Amino acid sequence: MKTIAASVLSVAVLGLAQTASAETLRLLTWGGYAPENVVEMFEKETGITVEVTKSNNEEMIAKLRATGGGGFDLIQPSQDRIAGPQLEFGIYKPIDLSKIDKSLFIPSMLEATMKNTTVDGQVYGVPHVWGTSGLVVNTKKAPMVKDYLDLCAPEVAGKVTYRLKRPTLIAFAFSMGMDPFAAYGDEAAYKDILSKVEAKLIECKPNVKTYWSGGDELLNLMRSGETVAAMAWDTGGWKLNAENPDITFVAPKSGALGWIDTFALPAKGQADDAAYKWINFVMQPKVAAMITEAAGNFTASKGADEYVSADLKARYQASFPPEAVDNIKWYPPVPAGLEALEGAVLDRVKAAQ
């Protein structure tokens, strides 16, 4: 009888443990993506406790590799950190799209993220927070700068700045009418694109005041008027716009370059239902606007820009009308070896006289 009673007790305890686990969501995310006020609202509405651990891409992948995809129920890696690690380590589980309210998402972002996180026909990520790099322009002093190639125009000679980094190569390629992302799987085609971009960047060197390397340097160059046009991120442009209405972020005609941090399910996550509830909760426009205010970046929530502060809403809508959002070029995973090719090009551009 004692043995039977002990067995019954063990089953009961196990059942309680499983229930408790289902009522806790272990979230591995970035700073600002799960602000306390949003967590409190979710916990009050659902009764689910959220345990937030802040991290970054490298640590997220390392933690999941170490546990074989365990320890967390929902994580937020960038979209280019899903397909490769999944193929190599099997650390994620597929998203059940029937449990996602797709109507909450900006369609073009949802489509791009699903495409870039599909492995063997299954989707492993949906979009959350995003940002871009494009043009930061003094629209009074350089009104003709509308695309990356305009940084090489005679009207802004000696008053341009950008980084000697791979986004500049990608940006100039798109502005020159090429599609570098489409050539990722063809090394010869990609080399041909890089050679054309290299020649253009060398030709453009007289226009460059300096190649900026840090955010403060960029902001100060634009503040002082030493430069009137730059390639930089949207949040930097909006920060400058708050100080000087003549300076703002401009989405280039050929498309801003975009990154997306996603929602993904760890392979050994134990609270999938709670994870789906969190995704659908935070993608509601009013809740998503709260995350934007905390993180500084916008989300893939459709219509959330209507609920952010008036100043931020105005800057966002001026920089990103719907057609500019749909024209964003989202970074796909980078095949092995391409970054070495790009690095050699950047070195030659730097050394060129």
Disulfide bonds with the S-S distance in Angstrom:
Cys152-Cys204 2.22
